[in-house]
Amino acid sequence: MNELESLKNIFKDRIFKIPDYQRGYAWTTRQLKDFWEDVVNLPSDRFHYTGLLSLKKADKSVWKDWNDERWLIEDRGFRPFHVVDGQQRLTTFVIFIQAISELLKELPENKDKKEEEIYLGSFSLKAIKEEYLVIQKPPQFIIKTHKFGYEVDNPSFKFLRHRVFNEPDSGTIQETFYTLNLENSKKFFLENLQDYYLNYGIIEIEILFKKVTQNLMFNVYEISDDFDVFVAFETMNNRGKKLSNLELLKNRLIYLTTLYGDDELKNDERNSLREKINDAWKEVYYQLGRNKKNPLNDDDFLVAHWIMYFQYTREKGDDYVRFLLDKYFTPQNIYAKTEVKLSTLQDFEEIKEEIITDVEEIETNGNEDVVVLRSKLNPKEIENYVNSLKSAAVHWYNTYNPINNKDLTKDESLWIDRLNRIGIVYFRPLVTVSFLSKKINSAERIKLFQAIERFIFITFRLSRAFSTYRNSEFYRAARKLRNNELQISDIVNNLEERMGYCFDKSEDSKETYFNYTYFQKFIEKKFKNEYGGGFYNWNGLRYLLYEYEMEKVRQRGSQKIDWKLFVKSEKDKVSIEHIYPQTPDNKYWKEQFKGFKKSQLKYFNGSLGNLLPLSQSINSSLQNDSFIDKKNPKLDNEGNKIRQGYNDGSHSEIEVSAYENWNADSILERGLKLLEFIEKRWNLKFENDEAKTDLLFLNFMFEKDE
């Protein structure tokens, strides 16, 4: 451990690269705010311990390929290092200094000045950039050498250079959620420095710069060998940003490639395997961060791939992590040797140059069988695993982002979107796997998606099965489908069989009817709890009403309900409206429902037929209006529309507006119509209209007639 060093000393004659086993920039607003507060509040005459900076000096075999940096190493004696620990803080410092340099250039007094003519106190902008950011090679000044950056094959390499350091002519830049963090960090510092300058002036900006470069102190530790590097990486934490399991796994796999002997993995093969690992993770991180508004969780992807690739078990918690890091991809499985038989001498002749020829490691039996010792975990297994991760990543992304996705057919997009809307539960690995086999065509996939969607609606939304019902079976089905041990038709049949408990046969055994008992008991509880609500509080309601609306759209065109807005906010209490209101004080409603007991009115209010999806929000203060007023637009005194009426809304609203009045019969009629839609849409059948009326909790209407 060396003495404490400031950033100014650390950057003197050093070049820093983020190695291939490292994750990208992971700091978000919370860590940036902590950093900013530390810098702003640190007294200018005090030092602040910032943490450990672990470095590994790069060998010549590594830096000889650093085209832009090699001249500094060879001509000026700069020392090249990989950053093992402290990457997040070091990256933040560099972005902070870049933001200061951009602030200086934008000041009115510095307009049209060269960098050597712009000063921050006694520091010229040119000197600041050369000390911490970039040096140009004289005399042509064509090569721009950045003192801090990523290895070339990292997506963050180009992003840092062109989007953060503003180097021109970027070409295509691949973005991930790590590059998004880089972008957000720069934006954060630009905004905060600008505000700080406006409030306190350029002198305080100079003080901030001095504090960052001279007052924040590191313990700098140079790691001696590769073993220390990988072990250190697995055990480190960066200011509350714990390494994800996907990040740890990448490091572990690269480390394992260093443990094979030359008999199993020659240097060129070792480098090739390492490149494949990097390439796989590059693709995975690209796909996970491809939708910047909704980046995907890397651990979710890793556990899903584990389900697809390995034998699923019911063990809880981080079982998949323990399996990957503690049981499968371990140094012990490389040191442990197993005997491999080569059936003929010819096989031996073909590979004898590649194996250890020590007599203790090779046994022959009459020159017929050759036995060699090989690692329990062979390099091919690592290659197959990372290739599988790579190929699965894009399909994992597509399952979350099916809309307007060119990789999917129109029907694939439609059904995956439905699965996301209804709640795909534990079927995402199975959906992902269906795209991995070339033997499965689009038509087969659609059959699978349709069967899954029907299973979810009937089993979970109607029959109220636990969310884990049969999950192990279909997790295992994902792996079997990937290994061609199952066909789509097998899985579809299994889904159908597992819904058997949801149906009853009639007494003559000629027809099968949906057993609505589970669903009815569930809705009954919703009516009886302190909040009431009935069908309004059913978690399948929005999906049902949206599907009903989309059926009308397919028949008539013109979509008026956006699913994202339809489910956007829990505070929006009127995206589904009670036509007969919850507080029916209006004279109209008292007239329409006279003759019914007060205890019966809540069943009308929360019955399925009384619930209507709206194409736009309506102020809750208007919900008690009469049905006549709800049907028609509401105008202010000047004739301007305050809100639209049902007759100018969604297809469902227009359909309701066709009723002359809204009363008990209207609610029953529309409820029966929605149940008929359920029968048709999800291929099930209620025994008769009496069963439907019973499910709608409106059978008391007929008791009244009697």
JOMO-V396027 format. One record per residue. N is the residue number from 1. PHI is phi as a letter, one per 30 degrees, with the letter a starting at -180 (999 if undefined). PSI is psi in degrees with one decimal (NA if undefined). NEAR is the number of other C-alpha atoms within 8 Angstrom. Layout:
n:phi:psi:near
N:PHI:PSI:NEAR
N:PHI:PSI:NEAR
//
This chain:
n:phi:psi:near
1:999:125.9:6
2:d:175.8:6
3:d:162.4:6
4:d:138.6:8
5:b:144.4:11
6:d:167.3:12
7:d:-35.2:12
8:d:-42.5:10
9:d:-39.0:7
10:d:-39.6:8
11:d:-7.5:11
12:d:116.5:7
13:h:29.1:7
14:b:148.9:11
15:b:134.4:13
16:c:134.4:11
17:b:143.6:12
18:d:119.3:12
19:d:170.2:10
20:d:-25.8:7
21:d:-6.3:9
22:d:152.8:9
23:d:176.1:6
24:d:-166.1:7
25:d:119.3:11
26:c:-4.9:9
27:d:138.7:11
28:c:-170.3:9
29:e:-36.7:9
30:d:-47.0:7
31:d:-36.1:9
32:d:-40.1:11
33:d:-41.0:8
34:d:-44.8:8
35:d:-47.2:8
36:d:-45.1:8
37:d:-38.4:8
38:e:-46.2:8
39:d:-46.4:10
40:d:-41.4:7
41:d:-8.7:6
42:d:123.1:10
43:e:140.5:5
44:d:-13.7:7
45:c:12.2:4
46:c:154.9:7
47:c:152.8:8
48:b:124.5:8
49:d:124.2:7
50:c:-23.8:7
51:k:-169.5:8
52:c:135.9:10
53:c:107.2:13
54:c:126.2:12
55:b:148.6:13
56:b:117.8:13
57:d:130.5:10
58:d:132.5:9
59:d:161.1:6
60:d:-32.1:6
61:d:-20.8:6
62:c:-52.9:8
63:d:-11.5:11
64:d:-19.9:8
65:c:1.9:7
66:d:85.2:8
67:e:-42.5:7
68:d:-19.7:8
69:c:-16.7:11
70:d:-35.2:11
71:d:-34.4:10
72:d:-36.3:9
73:d:-45.6:11
74:d:-38.7:8
75:c:-35.0:6
76:c:2.4:7
77:i:21.7:8
78:d:148.6:10
79:c:127.5:9
80:c:135.8:12
81:b:146.5:12
82:c:137.6:12
83:d:115.8:14
84:c:-45.4:15
85:b:136.7:12
86:j:7.0:12
87:e:-43.8:11
88:d:-44.4:10
89:d:-42.6:7
90:d:-41.5:8
91:d:-42.5:10
92:d:-42.9:9
93:e:-45.8:9
94:d:-43.2:11
95:d:-37.8:12
96:d:-46.4:10
97:d:-37.7:10
98:d:-41.8:12
99:d:-38.6:12
100:d:-42.6:12
101:d:-37.5:11
102:d:-36.8:8
103:d:-44.3:11
104:d:-44.4:11
105:d:-27.1:9
106:d:-9.3:8
107:d:138.2:8
108:e:-38.7:5
109:d:-14.1:4
110:c:7.7:10
111:d:133.0:8
112:i:7.1:4
113:d:150.0:7
114:d:161.3:6
115:d:-32.1:8
116:d:-9.7:9
117:c:-6.7:8
118:c:130.4:13
119:b:145.7:9
120:c:96.6:10
121:i:-122.9:7
122:c:5.1:5
123:c:122.1:8
124:d:151.7:13
125:d:-36.8:14
126:d:-43.2:9
127:d:-38.7:9
128:d:-47.0:11
129:d:-39.0:12
130:d:-29.5:9
131:d:-34.3:11
132:b:-20.8:11
133:c:-66.4:12
134:b:140.9:11
135:b:134.4:11
136:c:138.5:9
137:d:120.4:11
138:d:162.5:6
139:c:-15.5:4
140:d:-23.4:5
141:h:36.3:8
142:d:-43.4:7
143:d:123.6:7
144:c:116.3:10
145:c:117.0:10
146:d:132.8:10
147:d:-15.9:12
148:b:134.1:11
149:a:-169.6:11
150:c:162.8:10
151:d:150.9:10
152:e:-34.5:7
153:d:1.9:8
154:d:131.0:9
155:e:-27.8:14
156:d:-16.1:11
157:e:-56.8:12
158:d:-36.6:11
159:d:-44.6:13
160:d:-44.4:12
161:d:-44.6:11
162:c:-32.1:12
163:c:-27.0:10
164:c:-49.7:12
165:d:-2.1:8
166:i:28.5:7
167:d:133.0:8
168:d:176.5:5
169:h:58.6:5
170:d:-31.0:8
171:i:-154.8:4
172:d:130.4:4
173:c:124.2:8
174:d:132.4:7
175:c:142.5:13
176:b:178.8:14
177:d:-17.6:13
178:d:-40.5:12
179:d:-30.7:14
180:d:-38.5:10
181:d:-39.1:12
182:d:-45.2:11
183:d:-44.5:10
184:d:-34.7:10
185:d:-45.4:14
186:d:-43.2:12
187:d:-42.0:8
188:e:-48.5:10
189:d:-36.9:11
190:d:-45.0:11
191:d:-43.8:8
192:d:-37.8:8
193:d:-38.8:12
194:d:-46.8:9
195:d:-41.2:8
196:d:-39.4:11
197:d:-45.7:11
198:d:-32.8:7
199:d:-34.9:6
200:b:-12.6:8
201:j:174.4:9
202:d:-26.8:8
203:d:-40.5:8
204:d:-29.8:10
205:d:-40.7:12
206:d:-40.0:10
207:d:-41.5:9
208:e:-45.0:10
209:d:-44.0:10
210:d:-41.3:9
211:d:-41.5:12
212:d:-42.9:11
213:d:-21.4:10
214:b:-23.8:10
215:c:-19.0:12
216:d:123.0:13
217:c:140.5:14
218:c:149.2:13
219:d:119.0:12
220:c:125.0:13
221:b:124.4:10
222:c:118.9:9
223:d:142.0:10
224:d:-38.0:7
225:b:173.6:7
226:d:-37.4:6
227:e:-46.7:7
228:d:-37.3:9
229:e:-52.6:12
230:d:-38.6:11
231:d:-41.6:8
232:d:-41.8:10
233:d:-41.1:10
234:d:-25.4:9
235:c:-3.4:6
236:d:159.2:8
237:b:146.6:8
238:c:94.7:9
239:h:58.8:6
240:i:-5.8:5
241:c:84.1:8
242:d:143.8:7
243:d:136.3:8
244:d:163.5:8
245:d:-31.9:9
246:d:-39.4:9
247:d:-42.5:11
248:d:-38.5:10
249:d:-41.4:10
250:e:-47.4:11
251:e:-42.3:13
252:d:-44.0:13
253:d:-41.3:11
254:d:-39.7:11
255:d:-42.7:10
256:d:-32.2:12
257:d:-22.1:11
258:d:-11.4:7
259:c:-18.0:8
260:d:141.2:10
261:d:164.5:7
262:d:-20.8:7
263:d:-26.3:9
264:c:-27.6:10
265:b:102.8:10
266:d:165.2:9
267:e:-42.7:7
268:d:-35.1:6
269:d:-37.6:8
270:d:-45.7:11
271:d:-39.4:8
272:d:-42.5:8
273:d:-39.5:11
274:d:-39.6:10
275:d:-37.7:8
276:d:-37.3:11
277:d:-47.9:13
278:d:-42.0:11
279:d:-40.2:10
280:d:-46.8:12
281:d:-32.7:10
282:d:-45.0:11
283:d:-42.9:10
284:d:-48.5:12
285:d:-32.4:11
286:d:-48.1:13
287:d:-40.2:12
288:d:-31.8:15
289:c:9.6:14
290:d:-40.2:10
291:c:100.1:8
292:d:-25.7:9
293:d:-21.9:4
294:b:68.4:6
295:d:145.7:10
296:c:148.7:9
297:d:126.9:7
298:d:-32.6:10
299:d:-34.1:9
300:d:-42.0:8
301:d:-41.2:11
302:d:-42.9:10
303:d:-35.1:9
304:d:-41.5:10
305:d:-36.2:11
306:e:-41.4:10
307:d:-40.3:14
308:d:-33.5:14
309:c:-38.1:8
310:c:173.5:7
311:d:117.4:7
312:d:140.2:9
313:b:164.1:5
314:d:2.2:5
315:d:147.3:5
316:c:178.1:5
317:i:-135.3:4
318:c:41.0:6
319:e:-40.1:8
320:d:-34.4:8
321:d:-45.3:9
322:d:-38.8:9
323:d:-48.2:9
324:d:-46.4:10
325:c:-24.5:11
326:c:-15.7:9
327:c:-38.1:8
328:c:-63.0:9
329:c:72.5:12
330:b:152.7:11
331:e:-34.0:8
332:d:-34.2:6
333:d:-9.0:12
334:c:-39.4:14
335:d:-31.9:8
336:d:128.3:8
337:c:146.0:10
338:b:153.5:8
339:d:133.9:8
340:b:121.9:8
341:c:134.1:8
342:c:117.5:11
343:d:-25.3:8
344:b:159.7:10
345:d:-29.4:11
346:d:-42.9:6
347:e:-41.8:9
348:d:-43.2:10
349:d:-35.7:8
350:d:-27.9:7
351:c:5.6:8
352:d:-26.3:9
353:d:-16.1:6
354:c:-3.2:7
355:c:159.7:9
356:d:132.1:8
357:c:10.4:7
358:e:131.0:6
359:d:-23.6:6
360:d:-16.7:5
361:c:-2.4:10
362:b:129.3:12
363:b:140.9:9
364:b:151.1:9
365:b:92.7:7
366:i:29.8:5
367:h:16.8:8
368:c:-47.3:9
369:c:134.9:12
370:c:129.4:15
371:c:122.3:12
372:c:156.0:12
373:c:128.3:10
374:b:155.7:10
375:d:143.5:11
376:e:-38.0:10
377:c:106.9:10
378:c:159.1:9
379:e:-32.1:10
380:d:-34.3:6
381:d:-38.9:8
382:d:-44.3:10
383:d:-46.6:11
384:d:-39.6:8
385:d:-47.7:8
386:d:-33.4:11
387:d:-36.8:10
388:d:-42.8:8
389:e:-45.8:11
390:d:-47.1:13
391:d:-28.0:9
392:d:-24.2:12
393:d:-45.9:13
394:d:-37.3:10
395:d:-33.5:11
396:d:-45.4:12
397:e:-45.2:11
398:d:-32.1:11
399:d:-25.3:11
400:c:-22.6:7
401:b:65.4:8
402:d:-22.7:13
403:d:132.2:7
404:h:37.1:5
405:c:116.5:9
406:d:-17.7:5
407:d:-14.8:5
408:c:149.4:10
409:d:167.4:8
410:e:-44.0:6
411:d:-37.7:8
412:d:-44.7:12
413:d:-44.4:13
414:d:-47.9:10
415:d:-33.6:11
416:d:-37.3:11
417:d:-41.3:11
418:d:-42.6:9
419:d:-38.0:12
420:d:-37.0:9
421:d:-39.7:8
422:d:-20.9:11
423:j:100.1:7
424:d:-6.6:11
425:h:-122.2:6
426:c:17.4:8
427:c:-1.6:10
428:d:-41.1:11
429:e:-39.8:14
430:d:-41.7:12
431:d:-42.4:10
432:d:-45.2:12
433:d:-31.6:14
434:d:-17.2:11
435:c:-8.7:10
436:d:-23.2:10
437:c:129.8:8
438:d:-14.7:6
439:d:-13.5:4
440:c:122.3:10
441:c:174.2:7
442:d:-40.0:8
443:d:-39.6:6
444:d:-40.7:9
445:d:-42.6:13
446:d:-41.6:11
447:e:-41.0:9
448:d:-47.5:12
449:d:-40.9:12
450:d:-42.8:9
451:d:-39.5:11
452:d:-45.3:12
453:d:-43.3:12
454:d:-42.2:9
455:e:-45.1:12
456:d:-45.7:12
457:d:-46.6:12
458:d:-45.2:12
459:d:-45.2:12
460:c:-43.3:12
461:d:-36.0:10
462:c:-52.7:11
463:d:-1.7:12
464:i:37.7:10
465:d:155.4:7
466:d:151.0:6
467:d:-18.4:6
468:c:5.7:6
469:e:118.0:6
470:i:18.9:6
471:d:-38.6:8
472:d:-41.0:9
473:d:-42.7:7
474:d:-20.1:10
475:d:-45.4:15
476:d:-31.6:12
477:d:-33.0:11
478:d:-45.0:13
479:d:-41.7:14
480:d:-36.3:10
481:d:-39.9:13
482:d:-36.4:13
483:d:8.7:7
484:i:27.9:7
485:c:-12.9:7
486:b:155.7:10
487:c:162.3:8
488:e:-41.2:11
489:d:-34.7:7
490:d:-43.9:8
491:d:-42.1:11
492:e:-42.7:12
493:d:-39.4:8
494:d:-41.8:8
495:d:-42.3:11
496:d:-43.6:10
497:d:-38.2:7
498:d:-9.8:7
499:c:3.8:11
500:e:-36.2:7
501:d:-13.2:6
502:d:-4.5:11
503:b:151.5:10
504:b:148.5:9
505:c:146.2:10
506:d:167.3:9
507:e:-35.0:5
508:d:0.6:6
509:h:20.7:7
510:d:-29.2:7
511:b:154.6:7
512:c:132.1:10
513:c:152.2:12
514:d:129.4:11
515:d:101.2:9
516:d:7.4:10
517:e:-47.1:7
518:d:-43.6:10
519:d:-43.0:10
520:d:-42.0:9
521:d:-37.7:8
522:d:-48.0:9
523:d:-35.7:11
524:e:-40.8:9
525:d:-36.3:9
526:d:-32.4:14
527:d:-34.3:13
528:c:-15.9:8
529:d:173.1:7
530:d:-24.0:4
531:c:-13.0:7
532:i:-148.4:10
533:j:-36.2:11
534:h:-126.8:14
535:d:-22.4:11
536:d:-30.4:10
537:c:16.2:8
538:d:130.6:9
539:d:-3.6:6
540:c:0.6:10
541:d:-49.4:10
542:d:-39.7:10
543:d:-43.9:9
544:d:-50.5:8
545:d:-34.0:10
546:d:-42.4:11
547:d:-37.6:8
548:d:-42.6:11
549:d:-42.0:11
550:d:-29.2:9
551:d:-39.6:8
552:d:-36.6:11
553:d:-43.3:11
554:d:-30.1:7
555:d:-35.0:6
556:b:-12.8:6
557:i:-179.3:7
558:i:83.7:5
559:d:131.3:8
560:b:-2.4:8
561:c:122.1:11
562:c:121.4:8
563:e:-40.3:7
564:d:-40.7:6
565:d:-30.7:8
566:d:-32.0:9
567:c:14.4:9
568:d:-46.3:6
569:b:132.4:6
570:d:-21.9:6
571:d:-20.7:4
572:d:91.0:7
573:d:-4.6:8
574:c:15.3:10
575:d:-24.9:13
576:c:120.0:10
577:c:143.3:11
578:d:112.3:12
579:d:-55.3:11
580:d:112.4:12
581:d:163.2:9
582:d:-27.8:8
583:b:84.5:5
584:d:64.6:9
585:d:-19.1:7
586:d:141.3:9
587:e:-35.5:6
588:e:-45.7:8
589:d:-35.7:11
590:d:-35.2:10
591:d:-42.9:7
592:d:-28.3:9
593:c:23.7:10
594:d:147.8:6
595:j:-13.9:4
596:c:145.8:7
597:d:154.5:6
598:d:-37.2:6
599:d:-20.5:6
600:d:-22.3:8
601:d:-33.1:10
602:d:-26.6:12
603:d:-32.8:12
604:d:-43.3:12
605:d:-43.0:13
606:c:7.5:15
607:d:154.1:16
608:e:-41.1:11
609:d:-13.3:13
610:c:-0.3:14
611:c:129.4:12
612:b:125.8:12
613:d:134.6:13
614:c:145.9:13
615:d:-14.3:11
616:a:161.2:6
617:d:144.0:8
618:b:134.6:9
619:e:132.4:7
620:d:-21.3:7
621:d:-14.1:5
622:c:-2.0:7
623:d:-17.6:11
624:d:3.0:11
625:e:158.5:8
626:d:162.7:9
627:d:-36.8:11
628:d:-42.2:7
629:d:-34.6:10
630:d:-34.4:11
631:d:-34.0:10
632:c:153.1:11
633:e:147.5:13
634:c:129.1:11
635:c:152.6:10
636:d:-175.3:8
637:d:-23.1:5
638:c:5.8:5
639:i:8.6:6
640:d:142.4:7
641:d:121.1:9
642:d:-41.4:8
643:a:155.0:8
644:d:158.2:11
645:c:173.9:12
646:e:-36.2:14
647:d:-2.8:11
648:b:24.8:10
649:c:-141.9:13
650:d:172.1:14
651:d:-36.7:10
652:d:-40.3:12
653:d:-43.7:14
654:d:-40.2:12
655:d:-42.7:8
656:d:-36.7:8
657:d:-15.4:10
658:d:-16.7:7
659:d:139.1:8
660:d:-44.8:5
661:b:163.8:7
662:c:112.1:12
663:b:-168.2:9
664:e:-42.4:9
665:d:-36.9:7
666:d:-42.8:11
667:d:-42.5:14
668:d:-45.0:12
669:d:-45.9:9
670:d:-35.2:10
671:d:-42.9:13
672:d:-36.4:12
673:d:-39.3:8
674:d:-37.0:11
675:d:-34.3:9
676:d:-36.6:8
677:d:-42.0:9
678:e:-43.8:10
679:e:-46.3:11
680:d:-44.8:8
681:d:-38.4:6
682:c:16.1:9
683:h:57.6:7
684:b:169.3:9
685:b:129.6:8
686:d:153.0:11
687:d:-42.1:7
688:a:179.9:6
689:d:-29.4:8
690:d:-39.4:7
691:d:-38.8:9
692:d:-43.9:11
693:d:-37.7:12
694:d:-43.3:9
695:d:-31.1:9
696:d:-5.0:11
697:i:34.5:9
698:b:14.9:12
699:d:-17.5:10
700:d:-18.6:7
701:d:-37.4:7
702:d:-28.7:7
703:d:-36.8:7
704:d:-43.9:6
705:d:-42.2:5
706:d:NA:4
//
